[in-house]
Amino acid sequence: MGTYNAAAMMHAQDSLGSIEMGKIANMVLLDKNPLEEIRNTMAINTVNKRGRIQKRIEK
């Protein structure tokens, strides 16, 4: 709702605010539920930036 309401305030619902085909998407997909344990935010599976999957940089 936070992103949807912000897009509505900017009158940009056609390209922002929800995850739909054709919209700009930035999202982090996690392997574990961050509501169960805050450190689960570090269990990153995939990062999607502007509709493209970002490659992980190996150290």
N, C-alpha and C positions, 0 to 999 in steps of 0.2 A: 504494500500500500504506500510505503514511503516514496518509491520511485514513480508509481502511478500518479499520486497526488502532485508531485513535483512537475511531472510532464503535463498534467492538466493545467496547472498554474501558468506554465510557459506556452500553453496551446501547442504542444508538440507531441500529442498522443499518436500521431501518424507514424512517428519514427522512434519514440521513446516510451518508457513507462511500464512495459510488460514484455514478456517473452513470447514473441510471435514471429512467424515467417515474414521476412522483409524489414524487420526492425533492427536497430543497432543494439547489440547485446554484449554486455560485459558481465561475466559471472564466474564464480569459483565453485567447483563441484567438490564436495568433501566425501571421504570414505566413512566418516563417523559423525554422529549427531552432536553439534556444538551446544545444544540445549542440555545435554546430559553431562558434559564436562567441557569447560571452556578451552582446555588444551586440545580438544578435538578440532579446533580451527586450524591446527597445524597438519592435519591429515588430509592434505590437498591431493585430489585425484587429477583434476584437469582445470586449467584456466582458459577461459574463452574471452578473447578481447576483440571487440567489434566484429563478432561473428567468425573469428578464426581461432583455432586451437593454438595456444602458445607452447612451443617446445620447451622442455625443462632443460636448464643448463646444469650439467653434471660438473661437480667440483673435483 
